[in-house]
């Protein structure tokens, strides 16, 4: 799905997202990727790459029509900044909304600059072929999630077992799209926002299996470090703290060749699964669709 320009409105794009990308609503990392794609289109600077992006989630976005408004704040010789607003609408020419707000920084990397690396590939990350597939631990009530049919996700470290005791709030997993995002040998960098949205498994590992929550993202930042050339991405997520019903954590994103390609920071609100189920049952009695506990 690619945002397409709207004639007559500078910086405006529109597209339709199918329910295939929904969990409760359209997956947060996916909506951020759409905003990044629109920003890249508007800037039209192939000499620049994504450096960082800060995303604020204001309202959930259902499947259907989505409009995007991009404003170029600065367009310099070696860098540029854009501001993006994305909202749910059936009218491409509607007044700008703020369901999702993203500030994006583009830059031209200096390949002769100093290289520093303060993190290491997680030693307990098993090969993706040996990690546990999603089907091995999916709970029956949440087995059919549309978004899950678009991706392959496998867990090396962490637990979704209902009997699991609380432990270190950390997870190591592997992610890939069923439809490859690789073009000309590298991942589309905008697509990295999808595996960057990965705090949930670390949260439920830390809480233990007896407690079920939705991890609803409020803020998600992403930094790009290197192009990814492998289909699989290793996600190493750690919770920093969970206080007052909110949780903050970080995630390293590694290629199969153990190169650090990205880093995400995420803050989310924890919503008990039974409370969400009750709320949705009032709208659609007897059904809890497009839902995923984490």
SULRA-V324421 format. One record per residue. N is the residue number from 1. RES is the residue in three letters. PHI is phi in radians with two decimals (* if undefined). OMEGA is omega in whole degrees, 0 to 359 (* if undefined). NEAR is the number of other ideal C-beta (glycine too) atoms within 12 Angstrom. Layout:
# SULRA-V324421
((N:RES:PHI:OMEGA:NEAR) (N:RES:PHI:OMEGA:NEAR))
This chain:
# SULRA-V324421
((1:UNK:*:183:26) (2:UNK:-2.12:175:21) (3:UNK:-1.06:180:33) (4:UNK:-1.95:182:21) (5:UNK:-1.08:175:22) (6:UNK:-1.74:182:27) (7:UNK:-1.04:172:11) (8:UNK:1.53:178:9) (9:UNK:-2.19:182:20) (10:UNK:-1.10:177:13) (11:UNK:1.35:183:27) (12:UNK:-1.73:178:32) (13:UNK:-2.33:181:37) (14:UNK:-2.57:175:31) (15:UNK:-2.81:175:33) (16:UNK:-2.08:178:25) (17:UNK:-1.84:180:32) (18:UNK:-1.40:177:20) (19:UNK:-1.08:180:22) (20:UNK:-1.03:184:24) (21:UNK:-1.82:182:35) (22:UNK:-1.66:163:29) (23:UNK:-1.91:163:40) (24:UNK:-1.34:173:34) (25:UNK:-2.20:176:34) (26:UNK:-1.08:183:41) (27:UNK:-0.96:187:43) (28:UNK:-1.02:179:47) (29:UNK:-1.09:180:43) (30:UNK:-1.26:178:42) (31:UNK:-1.13:177:47) (32:UNK:-1.13:179:44) (33:UNK:-1.07:178:45) (34:UNK:-1.12:179:44) (35:UNK:-1.11:179:47) (36:UNK:-1.12:179:46) (37:UNK:-1.10:179:37) (38:UNK:-1.13:179:40) (39:UNK:-1.07:179:44) (40:UNK:-1.11:178:33) (41:UNK:-1.07:183:28) (42:UNK:-1.17:183:33) (43:UNK:-1.23:179:32) (44:UNK:0.94:179:18) (45:UNK:-2.25:180:25) (46:UNK:-1.10:178:12) (47:UNK:-1.39:181:16) (48:UNK:-1.91:177:28) (49:UNK:-2.15:176:35) (50:UNK:-1.12:175:44) (51:UNK:-1.89:178:29) (52:UNK:-2.74:178:30) (53:UNK:-2.64:179:42) (54:UNK:-1.96:186:30) (55:UNK:-2.10:175:39) (56:UNK:-2.02:180:27) (57:UNK:-1.66:185:34) (58:UNK:-1.72:181:22) (59:UNK:-2.55:179:22) (60:UNK:-1.15:183:27) (61:UNK:-2.03:179:36) (62:UNK:-1.40:173:26) (63:UNK:-1.09:181:28) (64:UNK:2.29:182:22) (65:UNK:-1.25:179:29) (66:UNK:-2.38:175:43) (67:UNK:-1.88:181:39) (68:UNK:-2.32:176:50) (69:UNK:-2.07:182:37) (70:UNK:-2.01:174:37) (71:UNK:-2.10:176:25) (72:UNK:-1.47:183:27) (73:UNK:-1.47:180:20) (74:UNK:-2.65:179:20) (75:UNK:-2.39:185:19) (76:UNK:-1.75:184:17) (77:UNK:-1.15:183:12) (78:UNK:-2.03:180:18) (79:UNK:-2.82:179:25) (80:UNK:-2.69:176:31) (81:UNK:-2.30:177:28) (82:UNK:-2.29:173:38) (83:UNK:-2.07:185:31) (84:UNK:-2.19:172:47) (85:UNK:-2.13:183:36) (86:UNK:-2.28:181:43) (87:UNK:-2.63:179:34) (88:UNK:-1.43:180:30) (89:UNK:-2.90:173:30) (90:UNK:-1.73:182:15) (91:UNK:-2.00:181:18) (92:UNK:-1.03:183:25) (93:UNK:-1.82:181:17) (94:UNK:-1.17:176:21) (95:UNK:-1.08:183:14) (96:UNK:-1.01:175:26) (97:UNK:-1.87:183:22) (98:UNK:-2.43:176:23) (99:UNK:-1.15:181:34) (100:UNK:-2.50:179:43) (101:UNK:-2.18:183:32) (102:UNK:-2.34:171:43) (103:UNK:-1.81:187:32) (104:UNK:-2.09:176:46) (105:UNK:-1.98:176:30) (106:UNK:-1.91:180:35) (107:UNK:-2.69:173:26) (108:UNK:-1.77:185:19) (109:UNK:-1.19:175:20) (110:UNK:-1.69:184:12) (111:UNK:-1.27:178:10) (112:UNK:-1.81:182:6) (113:UNK:-1.34:179:10) (114:UNK:-1.16:178:7) (115:UNK:-2.07:177:13) (116:UNK:-2.24:178:8) (117:UNK:-2.49:183:15) (118:UNK:-1.74:180:9) (119:UNK:-2.14:178:22) (120:UNK:-2.19:177:15) (121:UNK:-0.98:183:23) (122:UNK:-1.05:185:27) (123:UNK:-1.15:182:14) (124:UNK:-1.69:176:20) (125:UNK:-1.44:178:32) (126:UNK:-1.22:174:20) (127:UNK:-1.00:181:15) (128:UNK:-1.00:180:27) (129:UNK:-1.22:181:15) (130:UNK:-1.79:181:13) (131:UNK:-1.29:182:30) (132:UNK:-1.32:180:25) (133:UNK:-1.31:180:21) (134:UNK:-0.99:183:29) (135:UNK:-1.13:184:18) (136:UNK:-1.29:183:15) (137:UNK:-2.30:179:28) (138:UNK:-1.17:178:22) (139:UNK:-1.38:188:23) (140:UNK:-0.90:184:11) (141:UNK:-1.16:185:19) (142:UNK:-2.19:186:27) (143:UNK:-1.25:185:18) (144:UNK:-1.76:176:23) (145:UNK:-1.79:183:30) (146:UNK:-0.93:181:26) (147:UNK:-1.03:182:36) (148:UNK:-1.12:180:27) (149:UNK:-1.35:179:23) (150:UNK:-1.69:187:30) (151:UNK:-2.37:172:36) (152:UNK:-1.95:184:26) (153:UNK:-2.34:184:42) (154:UNK:-2.34:188:31) (155:UNK:-1.86:175:39) (156:UNK:-1.66:183:33) (157:UNK:-2.31:182:29) (158:UNK:2.27:182:42) (159:UNK:-2.57:172:31) (160:UNK:-1.98:182:35) (161:UNK:-1.15:177:20) (162:UNK:-1.06:182:20) (163:UNK:-1.66:185:11) (164:UNK:-1.18:176:21) (165:UNK:-1.46:175:15) (166:UNK:-1.01:180:19) (167:UNK:-2.58:180:20) (168:UNK:-1.00:183:21) (169:UNK:-1.32:187:30) (170:UNK:-2.58:175:33) (171:UNK:-2.54:173:42) (172:UNK:-2.25:184:37) (173:UNK:-2.51:178:44) (174:UNK:-2.12:184:38) (175:UNK:-2.33:168:47) (176:UNK:-2.68:174:32) (177:UNK:-1.46:172:29) (178:UNK:-1.16:174:15) (179:UNK:-1.76:190:18) (180:UNK:-1.01:175:22) (181:UNK:-1.57:184:32) (182:UNK:-1.47:175:22) (183:UNK:-2.29:181:15) (184:UNK:0.94:173:11) (185:UNK:1.55:181:13) (186:UNK:-2.36:174:23) (187:UNK:-1.05:165:37) (188:UNK:-1.10:186:27) (189:UNK:-1.07:178:38) (190:UNK:-1.09:182:38) (191:UNK:-1.20:180:41) (192:UNK:-1.12:178:45) (193:UNK:-1.11:182:46) (194:UNK:-1.25:176:41) (195:UNK:-1.18:177:44) (196:UNK:-1.22:179:45) (197:UNK:-1.59:194:46) (198:UNK:-2.48:183:48) (199:UNK:-1.28:187:48) (200:UNK:-0.91:181:41) (201:UNK:-1.04:178:44) (202:UNK:-1.18:180:40) (203:UNK:-1.12:184:46) (204:UNK:-1.22:174:40) (205:UNK:-1.11:180:35) (206:UNK:-1.23:182:33) (207:UNK:-1.42:186:32) (208:UNK:1.62:188:22) (209:UNK:-1.21:183:23) (210:UNK:-1.24:182:17) (211:UNK:-1.86:180:25) (212:UNK:-2.01:180:30) (213:UNK:-2.36:162:32) (214:UNK:-1.53:175:36) (215:UNK:-1.76:187:46) (216:UNK:-1.71:187:37) (217:UNK:-1.17:174:45) (218:UNK:-1.93:180:28) (219:UNK:-2.55:178:30) (220:UNK:-2.55:176:46) (221:UNK:-1.87:181:33) (222:UNK:-2.53:174:42) (223:UNK:-2.10:178:29) (224:UNK:-1.81:181:34) (225:UNK:-2.02:183:29) (226:UNK:-2.77:175:28) (227:UNK:-1.13:176:27) (228:UNK:-1.74:184:37) (229:UNK:-1.94:182:21) (230:UNK:-2.01:181:26) (231:UNK:-1.12:182:27) (232:UNK:-1.51:172:35) (233:UNK:-2.14:177:47) (234:UNK:-1.56:181:44) (235:UNK:-1.91:179:49) (236:UNK:-1.92:186:40) (237:UNK:-1.88:178:46) (238:UNK:-2.33:173:33) (239:UNK:-1.40:175:36) (240:UNK:-1.45:179:22) (241:UNK:-2.90:173:18) (242:UNK:-2.23:185:27) (243:UNK:-2.46:173:12) (244:UNK:1.12:180:10) (245:UNK:1.51:177:18) (246:UNK:-2.13:181:24) (247:UNK:-2.44:178:36) (248:UNK:-2.23:180:30) (249:UNK:-2.71:181:40) (250:UNK:-2.31:178:31) (251:UNK:-2.51:171:46) (252:UNK:-1.57:179:38) (253:UNK:-2.04:185:46) (254:UNK:-2.06:172:37) (255:UNK:-1.41:176:32) (256:UNK:-1.11:179:23) (257:UNK:-1.53:175:17) (258:UNK:1.13:174:24) (259:UNK:-1.82:179:25) (260:UNK:-1.29:185:31) (261:UNK:-1.79:181:39) (262:UNK:-2.87:181:44) (263:UNK:-2.59:182:33) (264:UNK:-2.11:171:43) (265:UNK:-2.14:188:32) (266:UNK:-2.39:172:43) (267:UNK:-2.17:185:33) (268:UNK:-2.49:173:34) (269:UNK:-1.74:179:26) (270:UNK:-1.65:179:34) (271:UNK:-2.11:180:30) (272:UNK:-1.00:182:20) (273:UNK:-1.03:183:30) (274:UNK:-1.14:179:18) (275:UNK:-1.22:178:20) (276:UNK:-1.12:180:32) (277:UNK:-1.06:179:25) (278:UNK:-1.13:179:15) (279:UNK:-1.08:182:18) (280:UNK:-1.27:179:23) (281:UNK:-1.12:178:16) (282:UNK:-1.19:179:13) (283:UNK:-1.51:181:14) (284:UNK:-2.36:187:14) (285:UNK:-0.93:174:11) (286:UNK:1.46:184:10) (287:UNK:-2.22:170:14) (288:UNK:-2.37:189:30) (289:UNK:-1.82:175:24) (290:UNK:0.93:186:29) (291:UNK:-2.10:180:33) (292:UNK:-2.58:175:37) (293:UNK:-1.39:177:36) (294:UNK:-2.34:*:50))
